[in-house]
Amino acid sequence: MAEPKLVSVLRIYDLETGSAQVIKEFPERMEAPNWTPDGKELVYNSGGGIYRFDLATKESTKVDTGSCSFCNNDHVLSADGSWIAISAGTAEVRSSRVWVVPLSGGEPRLITEKMPSYLHGISPDGKTLAYCAERNGNFDVYTIPTTGGEETRLTTAEGLDDGPEYSPDGKTIWFNSVRTGLMQAWKMDADGANQTQMTFNEDMNSWFPHISPDGKKAVYVAYHKGDVEPGAHPANKNIELRMIPAEGGKPEILLKAFGGQGTMNVNSWSPCSKRFAFVTYRFEE
């Protein structure tokens, strides 16, 4: 009997209509769309490559990422859209490290010598990168200058701290942490001070809070308690997309879907803060 075929469904959620439009279906796994600052394209990863998706033509173009042939779903665009920071391995070193490459393509520049490192945030001024990294057996949030150099550890809690993402004003970093037992959304000052819990779901594990460009709200992926380990974000699970005000508050359930890993690992808000892109999945015989 043939293995079920995976279909990736690229969708856009519109907050004004409260509905999610199917943009295109892909006969392979594609993940983690970013929205370009000009509003014209989405950028996603698939099969180890990075692709630009034209929202007008619905066509994809592969970005030349040089020696980085094993790009994963942790990638973020600069504020001006001219370059992209990626998490990737090479044929020689498969473990994920953080690199920077022009969105027009070229040979990437290595930023983090240490590995594994998974990029999630770029400061608004483009000078600092925020990422999750495993060092000495613990996953924490780190920052590093975009020019490279020494990394700075911002979290020290036991267990996984992941998904660091700058607010639009660059003053805070949103992330998710398992330190309370379940995965929850948190935020802190950009220097790591004032780490504050933002979600308090007792029946869900909350992953990858993405702050909107207007700084008013954060959308995130939630897994059902008991369906996954708190520190895991696997693919092919029943999930919910939820949203909270930036100052905190009761979460709003926007959508229930089949997805998880790859659905919305990185910020995918449109520049107008009224829509965001995400991916759901299904299997076909």
GISUL-V41695 format. One record per pair of residues at least 12 apart in sequence whose ideal C-beta (glycine too) atoms are under 10 Angstrom apart, sorted by the first residue. I is the first residue (numbers start at 1). J is the second residue. If there is no record, write none. Layout:
i=I j=J
i=I j=J
//
This chain:
i=1 j=285
i=2 j=285
i=3 j=283
i=3 j=285
i=4 j=282
i=4 j=283
i=4 j=284
i=4 j=285
i=5 j=27
i=5 j=28
i=5 j=282
i=5 j=283
i=5 j=284
i=5 j=285
i=6 j=26
i=6 j=27
i=6 j=28
i=6 j=29
i=6 j=235
i=6 j=236
i=6 j=281
i=6 j=282
i=6 j=283
i=6 j=284
i=7 j=25
i=7 j=26
i=7 j=27
i=7 j=28
i=7 j=29
i=7 j=280
i=7 j=281
i=7 j=282
i=7 j=283
i=7 j=284
i=8 j=24
i=8 j=25
i=8 j=26
i=8 j=27
i=8 j=28
i=8 j=29
i=8 j=30
i=8 j=31
i=8 j=44
i=8 j=46
i=8 j=259
i=8 j=262
i=8 j=263
i=8 j=279
i=8 j=280
i=8 j=281
i=8 j=282
i=9 j=22
i=9 j=23
i=9 j=24
i=9 j=25
i=9 j=26
i=9 j=30
i=9 j=257
i=9 j=258
i=9 j=259
i=9 j=278
i=9 j=279
i=9 j=280
i=9 j=281
i=9 j=282
i=10 j=22
i=10 j=23
i=10 j=24
i=10 j=25
i=10 j=26
i=10 j=30
i=10 j=33
i=10 j=42
i=10 j=44
i=10 j=53
i=10 j=58
i=10 j=60
i=10 j=277
i=10 j=278
i=10 j=279
i=10 j=280
i=11 j=23
i=11 j=24
i=11 j=25
i=11 j=33
i=11 j=255
i=11 j=257
i=11 j=259
i=11 j=263
i=11 j=276
i=11 j=277
i=11 j=278
i=11 j=279
i=11 j=280
i=12 j=33
i=12 j=35
i=12 j=42
i=12 j=55
i=12 j=268
i=12 j=270
i=12 j=275
i=12 j=276
i=12 j=277
i=12 j=278
i=13 j=219
i=13 j=241
i=13 j=243
i=13 j=254
i=13 j=255
i=13 j=264
i=13 j=268
i=13 j=270
i=13 j=274
i=13 j=275
i=13 j=276
i=13 j=277
i=13 j=278
i=14 j=270
i=14 j=274
i=14 j=275
i=14 j=276
i=15 j=212
i=15 j=217
i=15 j=219
i=15 j=243
i=15 j=252
i=15 j=254
i=15 j=270
i=15 j=272
i=15 j=273
i=15 j=274
i=15 j=275
i=15 j=276
i=16 j=274
i=16 j=275
i=17 j=274
i=17 j=275
i=18 j=254
i=18 j=255
i=19 j=254
i=19 j=255
i=20 j=241
i=20 j=254
i=20 j=255
i=20 j=257
i=20 j=275
i=20 j=276
i=20 j=277
i=20 j=278
i=20 j=280
i=21 j=275
i=22 j=280
i=23 j=42
i=23 j=53
i=23 j=55
i=23 j=58
i=23 j=277
i=23 j=279
i=24 j=42
i=24 j=53
i=24 j=55
i=24 j=58
i=24 j=59
i=24 j=60
i=25 j=282
i=26 j=44
i=26 j=46
i=26 j=51
i=26 j=53
i=26 j=60
i=26 j=279
i=26 j=281
i=27 j=284
i=28 j=46
i=28 j=47
i=29 j=45
i=29 j=46
i=29 j=47
i=29 j=73
i=29 j=235
i=29 j=261
i=29 j=262
i=29 j=279
i=29 j=281
i=30 j=42
i=30 j=44
i=30 j=45
i=30 j=46
i=30 j=47
i=30 j=49
i=30 j=51
i=30 j=53
i=30 j=60
i=30 j=73
i=30 j=262
i=30 j=279
i=30 j=281
i=31 j=44
i=31 j=45
i=31 j=46
i=31 j=72
i=31 j=73
i=31 j=74
i=31 j=75
i=31 j=235
i=31 j=259
i=31 j=261
i=31 j=262
i=31 j=263
i=31 j=264
i=31 j=265
i=31 j=266
i=31 j=279
i=31 j=281
i=32 j=44
i=32 j=45
i=32 j=46
i=32 j=72
i=32 j=73
i=32 j=74
i=32 j=75
i=32 j=76
i=32 j=208
i=32 j=261
i=32 j=262
i=32 j=263
i=32 j=264
i=32 j=265
i=32 j=266
i=32 j=267
i=32 j=268
i=32 j=277
i=32 j=278
i=32 j=279
i=33 j=45
i=33 j=51
i=33 j=53
i=33 j=73
i=33 j=75
i=33 j=262
i=33 j=263
i=33 j=264
i=33 j=265
i=33 j=266
i=33 j=267
i=33 j=268
i=33 j=276
i=33 j=277
i=33 j=278
i=33 j=279
i=34 j=50
i=34 j=52
i=34 j=75
i=34 j=76
i=34 j=77
i=34 j=81
i=34 j=84
i=34 j=103
i=34 j=265
i=34 j=266
i=34 j=267
i=34 j=268
i=34 j=269
i=34 j=277
i=35 j=55
i=35 j=77
i=35 j=81
i=35 j=213
i=35 j=267
i=35 j=268
i=35 j=269
i=35 j=270
i=35 j=271
i=35 j=272
i=35 j=275
i=35 j=276
i=35 j=277
i=36 j=52
i=36 j=53
i=36 j=54
i=36 j=55
i=36 j=77
i=36 j=81
i=36 j=84
i=36 j=103
i=36 j=270
i=36 j=271
i=37 j=77
i=37 j=78
i=37 j=79
i=37 j=80
i=37 j=81
i=37 j=82
i=37 j=213
i=37 j=270
i=37 j=271
i=38 j=80
i=38 j=81
i=38 j=271
i=39 j=55
i=39 j=81
i=39 j=270
i=39 j=271
i=39 j=272
i=39 j=275
i=40 j=52
i=40 j=53
i=40 j=54
i=40 j=55
i=40 j=56
i=40 j=81
i=40 j=271
i=41 j=53
i=41 j=54
i=41 j=55
i=41 j=56
i=41 j=60
i=41 j=61
i=41 j=77
i=41 j=81
i=41 j=103
i=42 j=54
i=42 j=55
i=42 j=60
i=42 j=268
i=42 j=270
i=42 j=277
i=43 j=60
i=43 j=63
i=43 j=75
i=43 j=76
i=43 j=77
i=43 j=81
i=43 j=84
i=43 j=86
i=43 j=103
i=43 j=266
i=43 j=268
i=43 j=277
i=44 j=60
i=44 j=73
i=44 j=75
i=44 j=262
i=44 j=266
i=44 j=268
i=44 j=277
i=44 j=279
i=45 j=63
i=45 j=65
i=45 j=71
i=45 j=72
i=45 j=73
i=45 j=74
i=45 j=75
i=45 j=86
i=45 j=87
i=45 j=88
i=45 j=262
i=45 j=265
i=45 j=266
i=46 j=60
i=46 j=62
i=46 j=71
i=46 j=73
i=46 j=262
i=47 j=62
i=47 j=69
i=47 j=70
i=47 j=71
i=48 j=65
i=48 j=68
i=48 j=69
i=48 j=70
i=48 j=71
i=48 j=72
i=48 j=88
i=48 j=89
i=49 j=62
i=49 j=63
i=49 j=64
i=49 j=65
i=49 j=68
i=49 j=69
i=49 j=70
i=49 j=71
i=49 j=88
i=50 j=62
i=50 j=63
i=50 j=64
i=50 j=65
i=50 j=68
i=50 j=71
i=50 j=75
i=50 j=84
i=50 j=86
i=50 j=88
i=50 j=101
i=50 j=103
i=50 j=105
i=51 j=63
i=51 j=71
i=52 j=84
i=52 j=103
i=52 j=104
i=52 j=105
i=53 j=277
i=55 j=270
i=55 j=277
i=61 j=105
i=62 j=105
i=63 j=75
i=63 j=84
i=63 j=86
i=63 j=101
i=63 j=102
i=63 j=103
i=63 j=104
i=63 j=105
i=63 j=106
i=64 j=101
i=64 j=102
i=64 j=104
i=64 j=105
i=64 j=106
i=64 j=107
i=64 j=108
i=65 j=84
i=65 j=86
i=65 j=88
i=65 j=90
i=65 j=99
i=65 j=101
i=65 j=105
i=65 j=106
i=65 j=107
i=65 j=108
i=66 j=88
i=66 j=90
i=66 j=99
i=66 j=101
i=66 j=105
i=66 j=106
i=66 j=107
i=66 j=108
i=66 j=109
i=67 j=88
i=67 j=89
i=67 j=90
i=67 j=91
i=67 j=92
i=67 j=93
i=67 j=99
i=67 j=107
i=67 j=108
i=67 j=110
i=68 j=86
i=68 j=87
i=68 j=88
i=68 j=89
i=68 j=90
i=68 j=91
i=68 j=97
i=68 j=99
i=68 j=101
i=68 j=107
i=68 j=108
i=68 j=110
i=69 j=88
i=69 j=89
i=69 j=90
i=69 j=91
i=69 j=94
i=70 j=87
i=70 j=88
i=70 j=89
i=70 j=90
i=70 j=91
i=70 j=93
i=70 j=94
i=70 j=95
i=70 j=96
i=71 j=84
i=71 j=86
i=71 j=87
i=71 j=88
i=71 j=89
i=71 j=96
i=71 j=99
i=71 j=101
i=71 j=108
i=72 j=86
i=72 j=87
i=72 j=88
i=72 j=89
i=72 j=96
i=72 j=116
i=72 j=118
i=72 j=119
i=72 j=262
i=72 j=265
i=73 j=87
i=73 j=118
i=73 j=261
i=73 j=262
i=73 j=263
i=73 j=264
i=73 j=265
i=73 j=266
i=73 j=279
i=74 j=86
i=74 j=87
i=74 j=88
i=74 j=96
i=74 j=98
i=74 j=117
i=74 j=118
i=74 j=119
i=74 j=120
i=74 j=121
i=74 j=131
i=74 j=132
i=74 j=162
i=74 j=163
i=74 j=208
i=74 j=265
i=74 j=266
i=75 j=87
i=75 j=88
i=75 j=98
i=75 j=99
i=75 j=101
i=75 j=118
i=75 j=119
i=75 j=120
i=75 j=265
i=75 j=266
i=76 j=98
i=76 j=119
i=76 j=120
i=76 j=121
i=76 j=122
i=76 j=129
i=76 j=130
i=76 j=131
i=76 j=165
i=76 j=166
i=76 j=266
i=76 j=267
i=77 j=103
i=77 j=122
i=77 j=266
i=77 j=267
i=78 j=100
i=78 j=102
i=78 j=103
i=78 j=122
i=78 j=123
i=78 j=124
i=78 j=125
i=78 j=126
i=78 j=146
i=79 j=122
i=79 j=123
i=79 j=124
i=79 j=125
i=79 j=126
i=79 j=166
i=79 j=168
i=79 j=170
i=79 j=213
i=80 j=103
i=80 j=126
i=81 j=103
i=81 j=271
i=82 j=102
i=82 j=103
i=82 j=104
i=82 j=126
i=83 j=100
i=83 j=101
i=83 j=102
i=83 j=103
i=83 j=104
i=83 j=106
i=83 j=108
i=83 j=109
i=83 j=122
i=83 j=126
i=83 j=146
i=84 j=99
i=84 j=100
i=84 j=101
i=84 j=102
i=84 j=103
i=84 j=104
i=84 j=105
i=84 j=108
i=84 j=119
i=84 j=122
i=85 j=98
i=85 j=99
i=85 j=100
i=85 j=101
i=85 j=108
i=85 j=109
i=85 j=111
i=85 j=119
i=85 j=120
i=85 j=121
i=85 j=122
i=85 j=126
i=85 j=129
i=85 j=130
i=85 j=131
i=85 j=146
i=86 j=98
i=86 j=99
i=86 j=100
i=86 j=101
i=86 j=108
i=86 j=111
i=86 j=119
i=87 j=99
i=87 j=112
i=87 j=115
i=87 j=116
i=87 j=117
i=87 j=118
i=87 j=119
i=87 j=120
i=87 j=131
i=87 j=132
i=87 j=265
i=87 j=266
i=88 j=101
i=88 j=108
i=88 j=110
i=88 j=119
i=89 j=115
i=89 j=116
i=90 j=108
i=90 j=110
i=93 j=110
i=93 j=115
i=94 j=115
i=94 j=116
i=95 j=114
i=95 j=115
i=95 j=116
i=95 j=117
i=95 j=134
i=96 j=112
i=96 j=115
i=96 j=116
i=96 j=117
i=96 j=118
i=96 j=119
i=96 j=131
i=96 j=132
i=96 j=133
i=96 j=134
i=97 j=110
i=97 j=111
i=97 j=112
i=97 j=113
i=97 j=114
i=97 j=115
i=97 j=116
i=97 j=117
i=97 j=118
i=97 j=119
i=97 j=131
i=97 j=133
i=98 j=110
i=98 j=111
i=98 j=112
i=98 j=113
i=98 j=114
i=98 j=115
i=98 j=116
i=98 j=117
i=98 j=118
i=98 j=119
i=98 j=120
i=98 j=129
i=98 j=130
i=98 j=131
i=98 j=133
i=98 j=142
i=98 j=144
i=98 j=146
i=98 j=148
i=98 j=151
i=99 j=111
i=99 j=112
i=99 j=117
i=99 j=119
i=100 j=119
i=100 j=122
i=100 j=126
i=100 j=129
i=100 j=146
i=100 j=147
i=100 j=148
i=109 j=146
i=109 j=147
i=109 j=148
i=110 j=148
i=111 j=129
i=111 j=131
i=111 j=144
i=111 j=145
i=111 j=146
i=111 j=147
i=111 j=148
i=111 j=149
i=111 j=151
i=112 j=129
i=112 j=131
i=112 j=133
i=112 j=142
i=112 j=144
i=112 j=148
i=112 j=151
i=113 j=144
i=113 j=148
i=113 j=149
i=113 j=151
i=114 j=133
i=114 j=134
i=114 j=135
i=114 j=142
i=114 j=144
i=114 j=151
i=115 j=133
i=115 j=134
i=115 j=135
i=116 j=131
i=116 j=132
i=116 j=133
i=116 j=134
i=116 j=135
i=116 j=139
i=117 j=129
i=117 j=131
i=117 j=132
i=117 j=133
i=117 j=134
i=117 j=135
i=117 j=142
i=117 j=144
i=117 j=151
i=118 j=131
i=118 j=132
i=118 j=133
i=118 j=134
i=118 j=139
i=118 j=162
i=118 j=163
i=118 j=164
i=118 j=265
i=118 j=266
i=119 j=131
i=119 j=132
i=119 j=133
i=119 j=144
i=119 j=164
i=119 j=266
i=120 j=132
i=120 j=141
i=120 j=162
i=120 j=163
i=120 j=164
i=120 j=165
i=120 j=166
i=120 j=173
i=120 j=174
i=120 j=175
i=120 j=176
i=120 j=208
i=120 j=210
i=120 j=265
i=120 j=266
i=120 j=267
i=121 j=141
i=121 j=143
i=121 j=163
i=121 j=164
i=121 j=165
i=121 j=166
i=121 j=167
i=121 j=170
i=121 j=173
i=121 j=174
i=121 j=175
i=121 j=190
i=121 j=211
i=121 j=266
i=121 j=267
i=122 j=146
i=122 j=165
i=122 j=166
i=122 j=170
i=122 j=267
i=123 j=143
i=123 j=145
i=123 j=146
i=123 j=166
i=123 j=167
i=123 j=170
i=123 j=173
i=123 j=190
i=124 j=166
i=124 j=167
i=124 j=168
i=124 j=169
i=124 j=170
i=124 j=171
i=125 j=146
i=125 j=166
i=125 j=170
i=126 j=146
i=127 j=145
i=127 j=146
i=127 j=147
i=127 j=170
i=128 j=143
i=128 j=144
i=128 j=145
i=128 j=146
i=128 j=147
i=128 j=152
i=128 j=166
i=128 j=170
i=128 j=173
i=128 j=190
i=129 j=142
i=129 j=143
i=129 j=144
i=129 j=145
i=129 j=146
i=129 j=148
i=129 j=151
i=129 j=164
i=129 j=166
i=130 j=142
i=130 j=143
i=130 j=144
i=130 j=152
i=130 j=154
i=130 j=163
i=130 j=164
i=130 j=165
i=130 j=166
i=130 j=173
i=130 j=174
i=130 j=175
i=130 j=190
i=131 j=143
i=131 j=144
i=131 j=151
i=131 j=162
i=131 j=163
i=131 j=164
i=132 j=155
i=132 j=160
i=132 j=161
i=132 j=162
i=132 j=163
i=132 j=164
i=132 j=175
i=132 j=176
i=133 j=151
i=133 j=153
i=133 j=161
i=133 j=162
i=134 j=160
i=135 j=151
i=135 j=153
i=138 j=153
i=138 j=155
i=138 j=156
i=138 j=157
i=138 j=158
i=138 j=159
i=138 j=160
i=138 j=161
i=139 j=155
i=139 j=159
i=139 j=160
i=139 j=161
i=139 j=162
i=139 j=177
i=139 j=178
i=139 j=231
i=140 j=153
i=140 j=154
i=140 j=155
i=140 j=156
i=140 j=157
i=140 j=158
i=140 j=159
i=140 j=160
i=140 j=161
i=140 j=162
i=140 j=164
i=140 j=175
i=140 j=177
i=140 j=192
i=141 j=153
i=141 j=154
i=141 j=155
i=141 j=156
i=141 j=157
i=141 j=161
i=141 j=162
i=141 j=163
i=141 j=164
i=141 j=173
i=141 j=175
i=141 j=176
i=141 j=177
i=141 j=186
i=141 j=188
i=141 j=192
i=141 j=195
i=142 j=154
i=142 j=155
i=142 j=161
i=142 j=164
i=142 j=192
i=143 j=164
i=143 j=166
i=143 j=173
i=143 j=190
i=143 j=191
i=143 j=192
i=152 j=191
i=152 j=192
i=153 j=192
i=154 j=173
i=154 j=175
i=154 j=188
i=154 j=189
i=154 j=190
i=154 j=191
i=154 j=192
i=154 j=193
i=154 j=195
i=155 j=173
i=155 j=175
i=155 j=177
i=155 j=179
i=155 j=186
i=155 j=188
i=155 j=192
i=155 j=195
i=156 j=179
i=156 j=192
i=156 j=195
i=157 j=177
i=157 j=178
i=157 j=179
i=157 j=180
i=157 j=186
i=157 j=195
i=158 j=178
i=158 j=179
i=159 j=177
i=159 j=178
i=159 j=179
i=159 j=180
i=159 j=181
i=159 j=183
i=159 j=230
i=159 j=231
i=160 j=176
i=160 j=177
i=160 j=178
i=160 j=179
i=160 j=183
i=160 j=230
i=160 j=231
i=160 j=232
i=160 j=233
i=161 j=175
i=161 j=176
i=161 j=177
i=161 j=178
i=161 j=179
i=161 j=186
i=161 j=188
i=161 j=195
i=162 j=175
i=162 j=176
i=162 j=177
i=162 j=178
i=162 j=183
i=162 j=207
i=162 j=208
i=162 j=231
i=162 j=233
i=162 j=265
i=163 j=175
i=163 j=176
i=163 j=177
i=163 j=183
i=163 j=185
i=163 j=186
i=163 j=207
i=163 j=208
i=163 j=209
i=163 j=210
i=163 j=220
i=163 j=221
i=163 j=233
i=163 j=265
i=163 j=266
i=163 j=267
i=164 j=176
i=164 j=186
i=164 j=187
i=164 j=188
i=164 j=190
i=164 j=209
i=165 j=187
i=165 j=208
i=165 j=209
i=165 j=210
i=165 j=211
i=165 j=218
i=165 j=266
i=165 j=267
i=166 j=190
i=166 j=211
i=166 j=267
i=167 j=187
i=167 j=190
i=167 j=211
i=167 j=212
i=167 j=213
i=167 j=215
i=167 j=218
i=167 j=246
i=168 j=211
i=168 j=212
i=168 j=213
i=168 j=214
i=168 j=215
i=168 j=216
i=168 j=246
i=168 j=269
i=168 j=273
i=169 j=190
i=169 j=211
i=169 j=215
i=170 j=190
i=171 j=187
i=171 j=189
i=171 j=190
i=171 j=191
i=171 j=215
i=172 j=187
i=172 j=188
i=172 j=189
i=172 j=190
i=172 j=194
i=172 j=196
i=172 j=211
i=172 j=215
i=172 j=246
i=173 j=186
i=173 j=187
i=173 j=188
i=173 j=189
i=173 j=190
i=173 j=191
i=173 j=192
i=173 j=195
i=173 j=211
i=174 j=186
i=174 j=187
i=174 j=188
i=174 j=198
i=174 j=208
i=174 j=209
i=174 j=210
i=174 j=211
i=174 j=218
i=174 j=220
i=174 j=246
i=174 j=267
i=175 j=187
i=175 j=188
i=175 j=195
i=175 j=198
i=175 j=208
i=175 j=209
i=176 j=198
i=176 j=199
i=176 j=205
i=176 j=206
i=176 j=207
i=176 j=208
i=176 j=209
i=176 j=220
i=176 j=221
i=176 j=231
i=176 j=233
i=177 j=195
i=177 j=197
i=177 j=206
i=177 j=230
i=177 j=231
i=178 j=205
i=178 j=229
i=178 j=230
i=178 j=231
i=178 j=232
i=179 j=195
i=179 j=197
i=179 j=230
i=180 j=197
i=180 j=199
i=180 j=200
i=180 j=230
i=181 j=202
i=181 j=205
i=181 j=225
i=181 j=230
i=182 j=199
i=182 j=200
i=182 j=201
i=182 j=202
i=182 j=203
i=182 j=204
i=182 j=205
i=182 j=206
i=182 j=223
i=182 j=225
i=182 j=230
i=182 j=231
i=183 j=199
i=183 j=201
i=183 j=204
i=183 j=205
i=183 j=206
i=183 j=207
i=183 j=208
i=183 j=220
i=183 j=221
i=183 j=222
i=183 j=223
i=183 j=225
i=183 j=228
i=183 j=229
i=183 j=230
i=183 j=231
i=183 j=232
i=183 j=233
i=184 j=197
i=184 j=198
i=184 j=199
i=184 j=200
i=184 j=201
i=184 j=204
i=184 j=205
i=184 j=206
i=184 j=207
i=184 j=209
i=184 j=220
i=184 j=230
i=185 j=197
i=185 j=198
i=185 j=199
i=185 j=200
i=185 j=201
i=185 j=206
i=185 j=207
i=185 j=208
i=185 j=209
i=185 j=210
i=185 j=218
i=185 j=220
i=185 j=222
i=185 j=242
i=185 j=244
i=185 j=248
i=185 j=251
i=186 j=198
i=186 j=199
i=186 j=206
i=186 j=209
i=187 j=209
i=187 j=211
i=187 j=218
i=187 j=246
i=187 j=248
i=196 j=248
i=197 j=248
i=198 j=218
i=198 j=220
i=198 j=244
i=198 j=245
i=198 j=246
i=198 j=247
i=198 j=248
i=198 j=249
i=198 j=251
i=199 j=218
i=199 j=220
i=199 j=222
i=199 j=242
i=199 j=244
i=199 j=248
i=199 j=249
i=199 j=250
i=199 j=251
i=200 j=248
i=200 j=250
i=200 j=251
i=201 j=220
i=201 j=222
i=201 j=225
i=201 j=240
i=201 j=242
i=201 j=251
i=202 j=225
i=203 j=222
i=203 j=224
i=203 j=225
i=203 j=226
i=204 j=220
i=204 j=221
i=204 j=222
i=204 j=223
i=204 j=224
i=204 j=225
i=204 j=227
i=204 j=239
i=204 j=240
i=204 j=242
i=204 j=251
i=204 j=253
i=205 j=221
i=205 j=222
i=205 j=223
i=205 j=224
i=205 j=225
i=205 j=226
i=205 j=227
i=205 j=228
i=205 j=229
i=205 j=230
i=205 j=231
i=205 j=232
i=205 j=233
i=205 j=239
i=206 j=218
i=206 j=220
i=206 j=221
i=206 j=222
i=206 j=223
i=206 j=230
i=206 j=240
i=206 j=242
i=206 j=244
i=206 j=251
i=207 j=220
i=207 j=221
i=207 j=222
i=207 j=223
i=207 j=228
i=207 j=230
i=207 j=232
i=207 j=233
i=207 j=239
i=207 j=260
i=207 j=261
i=207 j=263
i=207 j=264
i=207 j=265
i=208 j=220
i=208 j=221
i=208 j=222
i=208 j=233
i=208 j=263
i=208 j=264
i=208 j=265
i=208 j=266
i=208 j=267
i=208 j=268
i=209 j=221
i=209 j=242
i=209 j=243
i=209 j=244
i=209 j=246
i=209 j=267
i=210 j=243
i=210 j=264
i=210 j=265
i=210 j=266
i=210 j=267
i=210 j=268
i=210 j=269
i=210 j=276
i=210 j=278
i=211 j=246
i=211 j=267
i=211 j=269
i=211 j=273
i=212 j=243
i=212 j=246
i=212 j=267
i=212 j=269
i=212 j=270
i=212 j=271
i=212 j=272
i=212 j=273
i=212 j=274
i=212 j=275
i=212 j=276
i=213 j=267
i=213 j=269
i=213 j=270
i=213 j=271
i=213 j=272
i=213 j=273
i=213 j=274
i=214 j=246
i=214 j=269
i=214 j=271
i=214 j=272
i=214 j=273
i=214 j=274
i=215 j=246
i=215 j=273
i=216 j=245
i=216 j=246
i=216 j=247
i=216 j=273
i=217 j=243
i=217 j=244
i=217 j=245
i=217 j=246
i=217 j=247
i=217 j=249
i=217 j=252
i=217 j=269
i=217 j=273
i=217 j=276
i=218 j=242
i=218 j=243
i=218 j=244
i=218 j=245
i=218 j=246
i=218 j=248
i=218 j=251
i=218 j=267
i=218 j=269
i=219 j=241
i=219 j=242
i=219 j=243
i=219 j=244
i=219 j=251
i=219 j=252
i=219 j=254
i=219 j=255
i=219 j=264
i=219 j=267
i=219 j=268
i=219 j=269
i=219 j=276
i=219 j=278
i=220 j=240
i=220 j=241
i=220 j=242
i=220 j=243
i=220 j=244
i=220 j=251
i=220 j=264
i=221 j=233
i=221 j=237
i=221 j=239
i=221 j=240
i=221 j=241
i=221 j=242
i=221 j=257
i=221 j=259
i=221 j=260
i=221 j=261
i=221 j=263
i=221 j=264
i=221 j=265
i=221 j=278
i=222 j=239
i=222 j=240
i=222 j=241
i=222 j=242
i=222 j=251
i=222 j=253
i=222 j=256
i=223 j=237
i=223 j=238
i=223 j=239
i=223 j=240
i=223 j=259
i=223 j=260
i=224 j=237
i=224 j=238
i=224 j=239
i=224 j=240
i=227 j=239
i=227 j=260
i=228 j=260
i=232 j=260
i=232 j=261
i=233 j=260
i=233 j=261
i=233 j=262
i=233 j=263
i=233 j=265
i=234 j=260
i=234 j=261
i=234 j=262
i=235 j=258
i=235 j=259
i=235 j=260
i=235 j=261
i=235 j=262
i=235 j=263
i=235 j=281
i=236 j=258
i=236 j=259
i=236 j=260
i=236 j=261
i=236 j=262
i=236 j=281
i=236 j=282
i=236 j=283
i=237 j=257
i=237 j=258
i=237 j=259
i=237 j=260
i=237 j=261
i=237 j=263
i=237 j=281
i=238 j=256
i=238 j=257
i=238 j=258
i=238 j=259
i=238 j=260
i=239 j=255
i=239 j=256
i=239 j=257
i=239 j=258
i=239 j=259
i=239 j=260
i=239 j=261
i=239 j=263
i=239 j=264
i=239 j=278
i=239 j=280
i=240 j=253
i=240 j=254
i=240 j=255
i=240 j=256
i=240 j=257
i=240 j=259
i=241 j=253
i=241 j=254
i=241 j=255
i=241 j=256
i=241 j=257
i=241 j=259
i=241 j=263
i=241 j=264
i=241 j=276
i=241 j=278
i=241 j=280
i=242 j=254
i=242 j=255
i=243 j=255
i=243 j=276
i=254 j=276
i=254 j=278
i=255 j=278
i=255 j=280
i=257 j=278
i=257 j=279
i=257 j=280
i=257 j=281
i=257 j=282
i=258 j=280
i=258 j=281
i=258 j=282
i=258 j=283
i=259 j=278
i=259 j=279
i=259 j=280
i=259 j=281
i=259 j=282
i=260 j=280
i=260 j=281
i=261 j=279
i=261 j=281
i=262 j=278
i=262 j=279
i=262 j=280
i=262 j=281
i=263 j=278
i=263 j=279
i=263 j=280
i=263 j=281
i=264 j=276
i=264 j=277
i=264 j=278
i=264 j=279
i=264 j=280
i=265 j=278
i=265 j=279
//
